[in-house]
Amino acid sequence: MKKTALLMMLLLLILTAFGALAESTEEFEYTLLEDGTAKVTAWKGEDAQECVIPGELDGHLVTGIGRGAFYGRKELVNLTLPETLTAVEDYAFYMCHGLYSLTIPEAVTSIGSHAFGACSGLKYLTFEGGVPEIGEFAFAACTSLETLILPEGTQTIGGYAFSQCTGLRSVLLPQSIEQVARYAFSGCALLEKVLLPEGISGLDGEAFAYCGKVQLSASNESVTADLQETKRVVLRMLTAGEVIPFGSYEQDGRSDNGREPIEWRVLLVDGETALLQSVYALDAQPYHEKEREVTWETSSLRAFLNGTFFENAFDSSEKALILTTEVVNGKAQGSEKWSSNGGRNTEDKVYLLSYAETLKMFPNTADRVVKATDYAVQQGVNVDENDGCTWYWMRSPGRENAHGAIVRPTGSIGSFYTVDYKNGGVRPCIRISLVETE
């Protein structure tokens, strides 16, 4: 009897010293916290590219991701965190090199040291709410990250938190920020634009050390739940030549993991508006659904871009930023060697560059060369078997109105296909507002 009691006491001491024994499901290992919620401690998926962490495990709300739970899982590409999550501990996703896009749920209040450090493939990082405390080295060496927007509620950015994010170009910090620690953004060599709250007192003098191009600008604008205004604040920082995410569209050919952010190249910035063109050919479409003489005004491609594409690719806050553009379509927009005429001017939310605009924007042939997304290839876009580049439509008719003007995979311009050819690449253009509109 005494031996049994002694063994029970020893077991209790062990549990007290080392925490509760690990629980397990088919896909995860976890421990129960004092409040009865669960903390994920390991993922059993072998060589899996996608992980969806559920909001409950065996009836227990998932509120934490434990130390090193996903350490070094470089094969992981798509990660979904539960809305119930409140804490991500040290090294939780350290060196998940394949991770591409990440959304931090609104309920998260702390991100530990090195939690997402060295996630070198992480290009898109979205915070649904402010995280009061971002730990040291939390996102250090996320070398693919280009834009960082921290919403209201973020208070402390730890030392080296975003250091060596060598692809980072712009940062927007909220009015709620209280402390940006030493070397928080050190070594971000491409960082040029940082928007800080006016009168910030907790900015360490070396927070942006070794960022040779950085320009700090003060602002009294809040990063609020008003997505339209927040996006506009970020867009005001644009310069020609930058590549930015805006909207989303199926691109990797996998409908099970949602749509991917659309990458746009900034062609022009005039102070109040910016002209953007998609970096990739996003879809395969005919210029017109039937072989006949047609102009941009009457083409089915124009109807597709301003209908199906516009409705599906942008949320309400993004649609509010996209301006209606008066698109010039006269003969001067085409080649003087061709007999076709571009027809009447139109008013469009989404359109293509004309022959003349393409030559003006991209005088060098090599700058016109593009590749297609995997989805566009699945839809039928023709790609060069050697380099994966594709041809795509311009807005102007071709040598006659039954043919379309195209940019070839080599970047040269021509008119070869009839308008009903279904395998043409589509590179949309939009003009967005950088100032508040009525």
matplotlib code that plots the C-alpha trace (Angstrom):
import matplotlib.pyplot as plt

x = [0.0, 2.8, 4.7, 1.6, 1.2, 4.9, 4.6, 1.5, 3.4, 6.4, 4.0, 2.4, 5.8, 6.8, 3.6, 4.0, 7.6, 7.1, 3.5, 0.6, 1.3, 0.8, -2.5, -2.8, -5.1, -4.5, -2.8, -1.6, 0.0, -1.1, -1.1, -3.9, -3.4, -4.7, -7.8, -8.7, -7.7, -5.2, -1.7, -0.4, 3.0, 3.6, 2.2, 2.3, 1.8, 4.8, 6.0, 2.6, 2.4, -0.8, -1.8, -5.1, -5.0, -8.5, -10.2, -10.8, -9.0, -11.1, -13.4, -10.7, -10.3, -6.9, -5.3, -1.6, 1.1, 3.9, 7.7, 9.2, 5.9, 6.6, 10.3, 12.1, 9.0, 10.4, 7.8, 4.9, 3.5, -0.1, -0.9, -4.2, -4.3, -7.5, -9.4, -9.2, -5.4, -4.0, -0.3, 2.5, 5.5, 9.2, 10.5, 7.0, 7.4, 11.1, 12.7, 9.5, 11.1, 8.2, 5.6, 4.3, 1.3, 0.3, -2.7, -2.4, -5.8, -7.3, -7.2, -3.4, -1.9, 1.7, 4.2, 7.3, 11.0, 12.0, 8.3, 8.4, 12.1, 13.9, 10.6, 12.4, 9.6, 7.0, 5.9, 2.5, 1.9, -1.5, -2.5, -6.3, -5.8, -3.1, -0.7, 0.4, 3.7, 5.9, 8.9, 12.6, 13.6, 9.9, 10.0, 13.8, 15.2, 11.8, 13.7, 10.7, 8.5, 8.0, 5.3, 4.5, 1.3, 0.8, -2.7, -3.9, -3.4, 0.3, 2.3, 5.8, 8.2, 11.0, 14.7, 15.6, 11.9, 12.1, 15.8, 17.4, 14.1, 16.1, 13.2, 11.2, 10.4, 7.7, 6.5, 3.3, 3.2, 0.0, -0.7, -0.8, 2.9, 4.8, 8.2, 10.3, 13.3, 17.0, 17.7, 14.0, 14.4, 18.2, 19.7, 16.6, 18.7, 15.9, 13.6, 12.8, 9.6, 8.4, 5.3, 5.5, 3.0, 3.7, 5.4, 6.5, 8.7, 9.8, 11.7, 15.2, 17.8, 19.1, 15.8, 16.5, 20.3, 21.9, 18.9, 20.7, 17.7, 15.2, 13.1, 11.0, 7.8, 5.5, 1.7, -1.3, -3.4, -4.6, -4.4, -7.9, -10.5, -11.4, -9.6, -10.2, -8.4, -5.6, -4.9, -4.9, -2.4, -0.1, -0.7, 0.3, 3.9, 4.1, 6.7, 6.9, 8.5, 7.4, 5.5, 2.6, -0.2, -3.7, -6.8, -6.7, -7.3, -6.8, -3.2, -1.6, -4.3, -5.4, -8.9, -8.7, -6.3, -8.1, -7.1, -3.6, -2.8, -2.4, 1.0, 0.9, 3.7, 3.3, 3.6, 2.9, 2.2, 0.9, 0.4, -3.3, -3.6, -1.4, -1.6, -1.0, -0.5, -0.5, 3.0, 1.7, -0.8, -3.6, -6.1, -6.7, -9.5, -10.3, -10.4, -13.9, -16.1, -16.7, -14.6, -15.7, -14.7, -14.7, -13.4, -12.4, -15.8, -17.7, -15.2, -16.1, -12.7, -13.7, -17.0, -15.1, -12.6, -15.2, -17.6, -16.5, -12.8, -13.6, -16.3, -14.2, -10.7, -11.4, -13.1, -15.3, -12.5, -10.4, -13.2, -13.7, -10.1, -10.3, -11.2, -13.3, -10.8, -11.7, -9.9, -8.8, -9.3, -8.9, -6.7, -3.7, -3.6, -2.8, -0.1, 0.0, 0.8, -2.5, -5.9, -7.8, -9.4, -9.8, -13.3, -14.9, -13.5, -14.8, -15.1, -13.6, -12.5, -10.2, -8.6, -5.5, -2.7, -3.0, -0.3, 0.8, 0.8, 2.8, 5.5, 5.6, 5.6, 8.0, 10.3, 12.7, 11.4, 12.8, 10.6, 7.4, 8.2, 6.0, 5.1, 1.7, 0.3, -0.3, -4.0, -3.7, -1.8, -4.5, -7.0, -5.1, -2.5, 0.3, 3.7, 7.2, 8.5, 12.0, 11.5, 7.8, 7.0, 3.6, 2.0, -0.8, -3.5, -3.3, -6.4, -5.9, -7.2, -4.5, -3.8, -7.6, -10.5, -10.9, -7.4, -6.0, -2.7, -0.5, 2.8, 4.7, 6.6, 9.8, 8.4, 8.0, 4.6, 2.5, -0.9, -1.3, -4.3, -8.0, -10.0, -11.7, -8.5, -9.1, -5.5, -4.6, -3.0, -4.6, -2.7, -5.2, -4.5, -6.3, -5.9, -6.3, -6.9, -4.2, -6.4, -9.8, -12.7, -16.3]
y = [0.0, 2.4, 1.5, 2.3, 5.6, 6.4, 5.6, 7.8, 10.7, 10.2, 10.2, 13.4, 15.1, 14.0, 15.4, 18.6, 19.0, 18.2, 19.1, 16.9, 13.8, 14.3, 13.6, 12.5, 12.5, 11.0, 14.1, 16.0, 15.6, 18.1, 18.8, 20.2, 23.6, 24.5, 26.1, 22.9, 24.2, 22.5, 23.4, 21.6, 20.1, 18.1, 17.5, 13.9, 14.8, 13.2, 15.1, 16.9, 20.3, 21.5, 21.6, 22.9, 23.1, 22.7, 24.9, 21.9, 18.6, 16.0, 18.7, 21.0, 24.5, 24.9, 28.1, 27.5, 26.1, 24.8, 25.3, 23.8, 22.0, 22.4, 23.1, 22.5, 21.3, 22.7, 20.8, 22.8, 25.3, 26.0, 26.6, 27.5, 28.6, 28.3, 31.4, 30.2, 30.6, 33.0, 32.1, 30.9, 29.8, 30.0, 28.2, 26.9, 27.2, 27.9, 27.1, 26.1, 27.2, 26.3, 28.4, 30.9, 32.7, 33.2, 34.7, 35.4, 35.1, 38.1, 36.4, 35.9, 38.0, 36.8, 35.4, 33.9, 34.2, 32.7, 31.5, 32.0, 32.8, 31.6, 30.9, 32.0, 31.4, 33.5, 36.2, 37.2, 37.9, 39.1, 40.1, 40.0, 41.9, 43.6, 41.3, 43.1, 41.3, 40.1, 38.4, 38.6, 37.1, 36.2, 36.7, 37.1, 36.0, 35.8, 36.8, 36.7, 39.1, 42.4, 44.3, 44.4, 45.9, 45.7, 46.7, 48.6, 46.7, 45.9, 47.3, 45.8, 44.6, 42.7, 42.9, 41.4, 40.5, 41.3, 41.5, 40.2, 40.3, 41.2, 41.4, 43.8, 47.1, 48.8, 48.8, 50.4, 50.6, 51.4, 54.3, 51.7, 50.8, 51.6, 50.0, 49.0, 47.3, 47.5, 45.9, 45.0, 45.6, 45.5, 44.3, 44.8, 46.0, 46.9, 48.6, 52.1, 53.2, 53.1, 54.8, 55.5, 57.0, 60.7, 61.2, 57.5, 57.4, 53.8, 53.7, 52.5, 54.4, 51.3, 49.6, 50.2, 49.7, 48.6, 49.5, 51.7, 53.1, 53.5, 56.7, 57.1, 59.1, 60.1, 59.8, 60.2, 57.7, 54.5, 51.0, 50.1, 47.5, 49.8, 47.7, 50.2, 53.1, 50.9, 49.6, 53.2, 54.3, 51.5, 52.3, 55.9, 54.6, 53.1, 53.8, 52.7, 49.3, 47.8, 44.5, 44.5, 42.0, 43.2, 41.0, 37.2, 34.7, 31.0, 30.6, 27.3, 25.2, 23.7, 24.8, 23.0, 25.6, 28.8, 31.6, 33.1, 36.9, 38.5, 40.2, 43.5, 45.6, 49.3, 50.9, 54.6, 56.7, 60.2, 61.2, 60.4, 57.2, 54.2, 52.0, 48.3, 45.4, 41.7, 40.2, 36.9, 35.8, 34.9, 33.1, 31.8, 33.5, 34.3, 37.9, 37.3, 34.2, 34.1, 34.7, 38.0, 41.6, 43.1, 46.0, 46.2, 47.7, 44.7, 41.9, 39.1, 39.5, 43.0, 41.6, 38.9, 41.2, 43.8, 41.1, 37.7, 38.6, 41.9, 40.3, 37.3, 38.8, 41.7, 42.1, 45.1, 47.2, 46.6, 47.3, 50.7, 51.6, 50.6, 53.5, 53.6, 54.6, 56.2, 53.9, 55.3, 52.9, 54.8, 53.8, 55.6, 52.9, 50.2, 49.8, 52.2, 49.3, 47.6, 48.3, 47.7, 50.4, 50.1, 51.6, 53.9, 54.8, 52.8, 53.2, 50.2, 49.0, 46.4, 46.5, 45.5, 47.7, 48.7, 48.2, 51.8, 51.7, 48.5, 50.0, 53.1, 51.2, 48.5, 49.8, 46.9, 43.6, 41.6, 43.6, 42.3, 38.6, 36.9, 33.5, 32.1, 30.8, 27.1, 27.7, 29.6, 26.7, 24.3, 26.6, 26.2, 29.0, 28.1, 28.2, 27.8, 24.4, 25.8, 28.7, 28.5, 31.9, 32.6, 35.0, 37.3, 39.6, 43.4, 45.6, 46.7, 44.6, 43.1, 43.6, 43.5, 43.5, 39.7, 39.2, 40.2, 42.0, 39.9, 39.9, 36.8, 34.6, 36.3, 39.8, 40.8, 42.1, 40.7, 39.7, 36.0, 34.6, 35.2, 36.7, 33.4, 31.6, 30.3, 29.9, 33.6, 34.7, 37.5, 40.2, 42.7, 46.3, 48.4, 52.0, 52.5, 55.5, 56.7, 59.4, 59.4, 59.4, 60.3]
z = [0.0, 0.9, -2.3, -4.4, -2.6, -3.2, -6.9, -7.2, -5.6, -7.9, -10.9, -9.7, -9.3, -12.8, -14.3, -12.3, -13.5, -17.1, -17.8, -18.9, -21.1, -24.8, -26.3, -29.9, -32.9, -36.3, -37.5, -34.4, -31.0, -28.3, -24.6, -22.5, -20.8, -17.4, -18.9, -20.7, -24.2, -26.4, -27.6, -30.7, -30.1, -33.3, -36.7, -38.1, -41.8, -43.6, -46.7, -46.8, -48.5, -46.8, -43.2, -41.8, -38.0, -36.7, -34.1, -31.8, -31.0, -29.3, -28.1, -26.8, -28.4, -30.0, -28.5, -28.9, -31.2, -29.1, -29.2, -32.3, -33.3, -37.0, -36.9, -40.2, -42.1, -45.3, -47.5, -45.9, -48.5, -47.4, -43.7, -42.2, -38.6, -36.5, -35.5, -31.9, -31.8, -29.2, -29.0, -31.3, -29.2, -29.9, -33.1, -33.8, -37.6, -37.8, -41.2, -42.9, -46.2, -48.4, -46.6, -49.2, -47.8, -44.1, -42.3, -38.6, -36.9, -35.1, -31.7, -31.6, -28.8, -28.9, -31.4, -29.9, -30.6, -34.0, -34.4, -38.2, -38.6, -41.8, -43.6, -46.7, -49.1, -47.2, -49.6, -48.3, -44.6, -43.4, -39.9, -39.3, -36.0, -34.0, -32.2, -29.0, -28.8, -31.7, -30.3, -31.1, -34.5, -35.0, -38.8, -39.2, -42.6, -44.3, -47.4, -49.9, -47.8, -49.7, -47.8, -44.1, -42.7, -39.0, -37.8, -34.8, -31.6, -32.4, -29.5, -29.3, -32.1, -30.5, -31.4, -34.8, -35.3, -39.1, -39.5, -42.7, -44.6, -47.6, -50.0, -47.8, -49.5, -47.5, -43.9, -42.4, -38.6, -36.6, -34.2, -31.4, -31.7, -28.5, -29.0, -31.9, -30.4, -31.5, -34.8, -35.3, -39.1, -39.4, -42.6, -44.8, -47.6, -50.0, -47.5, -48.8, -47.2, -43.6, -42.4, -38.6, -36.2, -35.3, -32.0, -31.5, -28.4, -28.3, -31.6, -31.0, -32.9, -34.5, -35.3, -39.0, -38.9, -42.1, -44.2, -46.7, -48.7, -45.9, -45.6, -42.4, -42.8, -39.9, -40.2, -38.0, -40.0, -38.3, -39.7, -39.0, -39.9, -42.8, -45.4, -48.2, -46.4, -45.0, -48.5, -49.8, -47.2, -48.3, -52.0, -51.5, -51.0, -54.5, -57.1, -60.7, -61.2, -57.9, -57.7, -55.3, -54.3, -55.0, -55.3, -55.7, -58.5, -59.0, -60.1, -58.9, -60.5, -57.2, -56.3, -52.9, -51.4, -52.4, -54.6, -54.7, -54.4, -57.8, -58.4, -60.3, -61.6, -61.1, -64.6, -63.7, -60.7, -61.2, -57.5, -57.3, -59.3, -60.3, -63.4, -62.7, -65.0, -63.9, -63.8, -65.2, -67.8, -65.5, -67.8, -71.3, -73.3, -76.9, -77.9, -79.0, -78.8, -82.6, -85.6, -87.0, -87.2, -83.8, -81.7, -78.1, -77.3, -78.6, -77.7, -75.3, -73.6, -72.5, -71.1, -69.3, -67.7, -66.5, -65.5, -64.3, -63.6, -61.8, -59.6, -58.6, -58.3, -55.9, -52.6, -51.9, -50.4, -53.5, -56.0, -54.3, -55.2, -58.8, -61.0, -64.2, -66.9, -70.2, -72.6, -75.9, -78.8, -82.0, -85.0, -83.4, -80.7, -83.4, -85.9, -88.8, -91.1, -90.3, -91.8, -88.6, -86.4, -82.7, -82.6, -80.1, -76.7, -73.8, -70.0, -68.2, -64.8, -66.3, -69.7, -71.7, -73.0, -76.6, -79.3, -78.9, -75.1, -75.0, -77.2, -75.0, -71.7, -72.8, -75.6, -75.0, -76.4, -73.4, -71.0, -72.7, -72.1, -69.5, -68.1, -67.4, -64.2, -63.8, -63.9, -67.2, -68.6, -67.5, -69.2, -72.5, -72.7, -75.1, -73.5, -75.1, -74.2, -73.7, -71.3, -70.3, -71.7, -73.4, -75.9, -74.8, -76.3, -76.5, -76.6, -80.3, -83.2, -85.4, -89.1, -89.6, -87.2, -87.4, -86.0, -82.6, -81.8, -79.6, -77.8, -78.7, -76.2, -77.4, -76.7, -80.3, -81.5, -84.2, -85.6, -86.3, -84.6, -85.4, -82.6, -81.7, -80.9, -77.3, -76.1, -75.7, -72.5, -70.5, -68.7, -67.2, -66.3, -63.6, -62.5, -58.8, -56.6, -54.2, -52.6, -51.0, -53.4, -53.0]

ax = plt.figure().add_subplot(projection="3d")
ax.plot(x, y, z, "-o")
ax.set_aspect("equal")
plt.show()
